[in-house]
């Protein structure tokens, strides 16, 4: 009986310790910890990072060589399964043409490559 009571007290102490650690300190709110841009809006930079092959294309796609054959596989696009249900995005004709143009000129348009 004493062991059971001791375990129950230990369990209660652990639960209370976890609860105490999860409560923010007085005077601090969760909203105040969100990084802000100079205009006061929340800074969501990096929040939408793609960690799979969706980084290259969110639709199903085949492997493609990189922009410079001299680099070998560096810069190549690996084939991958898309994240779009049905495999195609219902672009309007003008938007589909713009997407194709952006892909063809990606090295000129990408600010990280310039």
N, C-alpha and C positions, 0 to 999 in steps of 0.2 A: 504494500500500500504506500509506503514511504517513497519507494522508487517511482511509482506512478505519479504521485503528487509532485516529486522533483522534476520529472519529465514535463509535466503539465506547466509548471512554473517556468522551466527553461524555454518551452515552446512559446509561452506568452511573452517572455522577455525578448525573444528573437523577433516576434511579430511587432512588438512595440518599438524595438530599435529600428527595424526597417521602416515602419511608418514615420518615425521621427526624422529619419534621414531623408525621406522623400518630401517632407514639408519644407517649402522655401523659408529662409530666414525672415524674421519680421522686417517689414519695410521694403521687401523686395517682392515684386510680382513677376510672374512668368513672362508677361508682355515686355517688361523692361529689359529682359535679357536678349530679346530679338535684335540682331544688328540692323541698323537703319541706314538708308542712303541719305545724302545731304538734304533731299527734299522731304525727309521724314517717312517715306514709304519703306516697307520691310525689304531687306536685302535678301533676295532669293537666289543669288548667284551660287551655282553649283548644286542646287537642290534637284535639278532635273538631269543629273548626270546619268548617261547610259553606260552600263557595265557589260553589255553583251554586244552582239553584232548589230544591234539597232543603232549603234554609234555611226555606222556607215550608211545604213538604209533601214527604215522601219518596215519595209516590205520584204518578202522573200527575195533573195538575191544570190547570184552566183559569184564565185571568186573572180577577181579582176586584178590585173597587174598594177603595180604602182606607176606613178607618173614618169619615173626615170628608170629604164631597164638596167642602168649601171648599178643601182642600189639593190638589185635582187628583190628579195621579199620585203625589204624595208619600204613601208608606204603602200604595200599591196592591200587590197580589200579582201578579207576572207569571206567566203560564202556563208550564208546563215539564214536561219528561219526568221521570218518577220514577226512583228507583234500586232499586225493589223488583221482583224477578223475578215476572212474572205480573201485576203492577199492583195487587194487593190484599194486605193484611196479614190473616192469619187470626185476627182478634180474636175472643175469646169475646164473647157478647152484652153482658155487663156492661161489658167493656173498651171495646167499640165505642161504647156509650152514653156512657161517661166521656170518650172521645176527642172525641166530637161536642159534649158539654157544655163541655169545655175550650176547643174552638175557638170556640164561640159566646161564651164569657165571657173570651176571651183578653186583652181590654183591662183587665178587672178583676183578673185573676189574674197578669198579668205584672208582676214587681217593678220592671222598668225603666220601665214606663209610669206606675206609681203616683206 
